[in-house]
Amino acid sequence: MTGVIDEIRKLLELYPSWLVTTCLIIVAAGILYVVWRVVKFGIVLMVTALLIALVVFAGWTLFGS
């Protein structure tokens, strides 16, 4: 983590602070978007698996015995 902070400090020495801040915000927004898509995909998979399990359990209860 210290390496990242050092790199940001070097960028702040080379470029205006508003430019570095804007770029960091854009990168953070992109990372959050990707993380949200992955989490959303995981939620969809979980709900689908639960619905399939519910249908299988209902079928087993009604027709299994």
C-alpha positions in Angstrom: 0.0 0.0 0.0 2.9 2.3 0.7 4.1 1.9 -2.9 0.7 3.1 -4.2 0.8 6.1 -1.9 4.3 6.9 -3.1 3.3 6.7 -6.7 0.3 9.0 -6.1 2.7 11.5 -4.4 5.0 11.4 -7.4 2.0 12.0 -9.7 1.0 15.0 -7.6 4.5 16.4 -8.0 4.3 16.0 -11.8 0.7 17.0 -12.6 -1.9 19.4 -11.2 -3.8 18.0 -8.2 -7.2 18.4 -9.9 -6.0 16.1 -12.8 -4.7 13.4 -10.5 -7.8 13.5 -8.3 -10.1 13.3 -11.4 -8.2 10.3 -12.8 -8.2 8.6 -9.4 -12.0 9.1 -9.1 -12.6 7.7 -12.6 -10.4 4.7 -11.9 -12.2 4.1 -8.5 -15.6 4.4 -10.2 -14.5 1.8 -12.8 -13.3 -0.6 -10.1 -16.5 -0.2 -8.2 -18.6 -0.8 -11.3 -16.7 -4.1 -12.0 -17.0 -5.2 -8.4 -20.8 -4.4 -8.4 -21.2 -6.4 -11.7 -19.4 -9.4 -10.1 -21.5 -9.2 -6.9 -24.7 -8.8 -8.9 -23.8 -11.9 -11.0 -23.2 -13.8 -7.8 -26.5 -12.8 -6.3 -28.3 -13.9 -9.5 -26.5 -17.3 -9.4 -27.5 -17.7 -5.7 -31.1 -16.8 -6.3 -31.3 -19.2 -9.3 -29.8 -22.0 -7.3 -32.3 -21.4 -4.4 -35.2 -21.4 -6.8 -34.1 -24.6 -8.4 -33.7 -26.2 -5.0 -37.2 -25.1 -4.0 -38.7 -26.6 -7.1 -36.8 -29.8 -6.6 -37.9 -30.0 -3.0 -41.5 -29.3 -3.9 -41.4 -32.0 -6.6 -39.8 -34.5 -4.2 -42.4 -33.7 -1.5 -45.4 -34.0 -3.8 -44.4 -36.9 -6.0 -41.5 -38.5 -4.2 -43.2 -40.6 -1.7 
